[in-house]
């Protein structure tokens, strides 16, 4: 199949994904990876990425893949969408139908963090109540901290109060995402590291068990010697101001 042909459509992609699906992969989604979905082919992420490379970018196809509801099609949508053409409305539509952490993390880590709307959506989604919509805020926060070298550290530091506000949310996929966001930010630069540590310490000493868990998780990660060494190397490579 030549997926570069103009005849490529949703049906073609779904058929490809189905042919490459395996029952053992499908059965492991919930039991091994805590990915809850009632529409999955059992296609490995390796195969999803292989198909995405053959498609390259096809922004018109991406929404159709996403709304199909198939687990692997939604992952494929994140890879083939054009971040320059993603709109805030599109991000909101996709966010509202996230059904598991994989839907959320893949689209944030692969696509949404490359859009100019990322910071605004972090702030908006952090105030939402549904578990995976709120997780999306912090998964996107982590993704921007890890990938976007152009956004100023000060812009991310300004969003730290969102982590504090959500740190008492005991739902598994929210609290883990808050920790992820703080850990990703704290490993970004010395300035971010110095901004995150006091908040992590505050949370670690809280009377709230969820806050304590997040704070201790962040401190354990960011105080490792390898993290501080990496930050020292990053600082040494920074251009010196004259």
C-alpha positions, 0 to 999 in steps of 0.5 A: 500500500502506497500511503502517499497516494491521494486516495489515502483516507480514514478507511485505509488507515483504519484497515491498516491499523486493524491488519497490524493489530494483535490480540495480545497487545489489545489484551494488555492495554488495561491489564498491563498499561492501565489504558481503558478503552473499548475500541482498540485493534491491538496495534503496537505504537511502533507500528503506529509510528511506522504508518505515521512516517509514511503519511508524513503530515495530513492535517485534514485526515487527523480530525477524522482519525481522532473522532473515530474513537479507535485507540491507535487512530487517535495516536496516529492523529497526533503524529499526522496533524500539523501543529501550525494549523491546530486551533484552540477550538480543535484542542478543546474538542480533542481534550473533551473526549480524552478517555485514558492517559494514553490519549492525553499524553500522546497528543500533548507530548507529540502535538499540542506542545508544538502549538502557540496555544499551549500555555493558554491551554495549560492555564484553562485546562488546569481548572477543569474537573474531568480527570483526563481533561485536568491531566491534559493541563499538566501533561502539556505543562511537562511536555512544554517544559521538556520540548520548547526551548524558546518559551522563557523560563519565567513563563513556566514559573508563572504557571507553578501556582496551578500545580499547587492548586491541583496538588490536593486532587487525589485522582491517580492520573491527575496527581501523577501528572502534577508531579510530572509537570513539576519534575520536568520543569525542575530539570529544565534549567537552574532557574526552574529547579530553584523555583520548583524545589521550595514548592515541592518542599512545601507539599512534602510537609503538608498534612494532605496525603496527596500533596505529600506524595507529590512533594516527596516524589518531586524532591526524590527526583530533582535532588538526585546527583545526576539531575543537579549535574545535568543542570550544571552542564546546561548552565555551563553551555548557556551563552554568557551575557556581556 
